[in-house]
Amino acid sequence: MNIDRPPSTYDLHLHTSWSYDATASPERYFKRAGELGIRCLAITEHHVLDSLPQVREVAKRFPEIRVIPAAELSVTTSFGAIDLLCYGFPSKTTEAVQEVLEHYHTWQRACGSAVSEGMQAIGFDYTDQRRCDLLKSYRPAEAIDLQGVTHVKNQRQLDFFLAEGYIRDETEYRPLLERAAREVPPPPYPAVDEVVPAVQAAGVLVAIAHPFGYFGGTDRDRMDALTEECRLDGIECAHLKVPVECSPIYRAYCEEKGLFSVAGTDCHSDEDIEELLTCHGGKEKWLDEFLERLEEK
């Protein structure tokens, strides 16, 4: 991948093999961060905090690197599904946060089951067992043991559909899933009004992830509405899916509204770590301001 953004000393949007669609090793993040002189990382798994014990254990060998306990929680809003980066989970989660996390575990399993049931309803032999076998082809056993048989990484599922003859080419993948979903609709993400109050009451800070699509580019009305509905504390102003010309606009909005700015590369694999880690285009000043906000909470 050709990246034209300079490296930084932090990365606040990262996934490991504990995310359903990622394969990156927690240890590889820290080794690479040590090589590059990185000072702060946030592992933001999709929907879970399940990697935290392993991340904390690895982090003990790298005391120079600050680690922010975090997660990327997708929520249902009046604008549709939105990804929220949630930072600063306490070492002991509250009962309300634990209920939210259990809801996400249940949601992941239900989402996977809906795909299998929908595919079978339209005549394809995509059973729960076949989906489980597909998960085992790229996910660690410890993740499956804890999370159950979840939904599958899209690229891996697409490759399987091609190999099985369910589709003739990549262009047929999304329409096929849409047909299946009409038969067995997947469950919606947990509601923003359930998730955000629970995590913020525990002292967690909430930022909208890769907001270019959510904000309709730089549509001020959408920015205002989502900031209010999601109760945002911050915005991911730099990300590989945020055009560089939009970052200053998002940053200015943060300054106007008293929000913090964060930046991340959204790495999902060891290859991403080697090529992308910290190359998001965010400013060093943003990290210092963000860490100050964490200390204040």
N, C-alpha and C positions, 0 to 999 in steps of 0.2 A: 504494500500500500504506500502511495506517495503522500507523505505528510509534510505540509509546508508551515507547520506551527512549531515554534521553538520549545524545547523541553523546559520544565519548571521543577520546583522542589517539592511538589505535592500533587496528589491525585485523589479526588474525593468521590469517584464513581467507578467502582470496580466489582467484578464478579468472580467467584471461584466455582469449583465443581459442586458446591452445595446449592447453586442456582440450577434450575431445571435445564437451562439452555447453555450452560458454560462448562468448560473443562479445565480452566486454569487452576494451578496448584497454589494454595496459600503460601507455601514455602518459597515458591519461585518469585512471588511479589517481593518478599522481603530480601531475598538474595539480590534481585535486580535493583531494588531500592538502595541497598547498601552499596552496590557498585556505582550507582549514579549520584549518591549523596542526597537522596530524597529525605525530607524531614517529616512528612506527614502523609498517611494513607487512610482511606476509609473503604472498607469492604462492604459493599451495598448489595447484598444478595436480593434476588427477586423474592419478595413475600416472606422471608424468614430471617431469623437470627441464628440459624443452626450451625453456622461455621464459627461462631464466636469462640467456643472453647478451643478449637484447633488454632484459630488465628492468635488468640492470646498466648497459647503455649509457644508457638513459633516466635511471636513478638518478644518473648523474654530474651532471646538470643540477639536481639537488635534494639537495645535500649535507646539508641540515638534516633529511632523512628517512632514518632507518635502515631498511635492507632485510634481512630474514632469509631466506637461501636455504632453501626449504622445498618440501614436496610433500605431497599427500594420497594415501596409499597404502592401497588396500583389500586386506584379507587374509582368508583363510579360517581360521576358528577352530572350536572345538568348539561355539560358539554361532551359527555361520553367518558371513556376511560382515560385517566390521567395518571402518569407515574410521578410519585412523590419520593424525594430523597429525604430520609428521616435520620437525623444525626444526634448522637449523645445519649443512647439508651443507658439507663443505670445498670449496675452490675446485678442488682436484684430487681427483676421486672415486677411491676404492679399487677394486681389481679386483672385490672381492666386491659392492660397491655397483653397479658397472657391470653386473655379471651380473644383479643384481636388476632394474635399469632396463631391460635388454634383454628380460628375461622379461616385463615389463609391456608393452613395445612388441609383442612376439609375442602376448601375451594379448589386447590390444586388437584386433589384426587377426583373430585366431582367433574372438573373440567376435562380431565383425561378420559373418564368414563363416558362423558357425553360425546366425545369425539368417536370413541369406539362404537357406542350404541348407534350414533347417527350414521356412521359408515356402514354398519351392518344393516341398518334399516333401508339403505339404498343399494344393498346387494354386494357389499365388499366384505371379505373375511378378515376384518381388522378387529380381532377380539381383544379383550383385556390382557390375555396371556401373550398375544403377539406384541401388544404395546409394551408389556412388561419386559419381554425379551429385547425389544428395541432399546428401552431405557438401560438395560444391563449392558448393552453394547458400548455405552459411552459414560454412564454414570457410576460412581463408586458405590459399592454395596452398602456402606454405612449411610449414605444419603438415602438410598431406597428403603433401607430398614427403618429409618426415622420418618421419612416423608410419605412412604407408600408409593403406589403406582400412580404417578402424576401424569400431566400432559408432557408431550415430547418436544424437544427442540425442533423448530420448523425445518431446518435444512436436513436434519437426519430423517425426519418423517417424510419429507419430499423425496429424498433419495430412495427410501423404502417403497413409497408409492410407485416410483418409476420402475424399480426393480421387480415389483410384483405385477406390473402392468395395469395398475389402477388408473394411471395417467400416461399419456404419450410424451408429454414434454412439460416443462416447468409452468407454462402458461395455464395449464389445466388444474394446477394445484389449488389455488384459492377458490375458483368456482366449485371444485369438488367439495372442499370443506364447507362452503356456503350451502351447498345442497344438503350435506349431512346435518348442518346446524338448523336447517328448516325443519328437519324431521325430529331432531333432539337438540333443542337449544342449549348451549352451554350456560352455566350459571354466571350471573354478572359478578364483577369484582365487588368486594365489600364496599359499602357506601362511605363516602367521604365524611359524612356526619357521624359515622360509627368510629372510624379510624383516627382521624385527626384530633378530636377532643381527647381521646384516650391516651395517645402518645404525647401530646403536648402537656397534659396534666402530669405526666411522669418526667417533665423537663426536657423532652425531645424537641429539637428544632426541625422545622419542615420547609423544604425547598422544592420547587417544581423542577423536574428533570427535563433536559433537552427540549426547551419550551417553544422552539420555532414553530412547529406544527400546531401545538396547543394554542399559542398566541395568535395564530393566523399571520405569522411573520411579526409585524409590530403593530397590530391592531390594538389601539389603546383601550377601546371598550372591552375587548376580550381580556386584555391584561388586567384591567381593573376588576372585572367580574370574577376571573379565576383567582386573583389574589384574595378577594373577599370570600368566595365560596370555599376555597381550600385553606383559608386562614394562613396564608404563606408568611413564613419568617424570612425566606430568601429565594433566590433564583439561581439556577445553573446557567450563568451568563456565558460560559465558554464550554463547548462540547463539539465533537467532530460533526454533529448534525446541526450545529448553530452556525450559520454563515458569519464570517468574520466581521462583516459590516453591521451585523445585528448586535454583536456583543457590547459595543459602546452604548447602544440604545437601551439594552436591558440593564446595563450598569447604571446609567443615568436614572432609570426608573427606580432601581434599588436605592440610590442615594436620595431621591425625592421622597420615597415612601418609608425610608428607614429600614430597608431590608438588607440582609447580607448577600454577598455574591460568592458563588462557588464555581469550581471548574473540574471536569473529569473527562477521561477518555472512554469509559465504558468498556474496558478490556474484558474479554470473555475466555481467552485461551492463552497458553504459554507463548504462542507465536505473537499474539497481541502485546503481551508484556514486553517482548524483545523489541518490537517495532514502534509501539505507541505510548508506552507508559509516560505520563506527565506531558505529552505533546498536545495539550488542549488549547493553548493560547490564552489561558487565564493569567492574571497579574499576581505577583508575589504579595502585594498589599492585601489582596482579597483574603488570603489565608490568615494573615495576622488579625484582620478584622473579624473573621469568622471565629477564630480561636478565642478572641476576647468575648464574643457573644456566648460561646459555650461556657466560658468561665463565669459569666454573669447569671446563667440560668439557675 
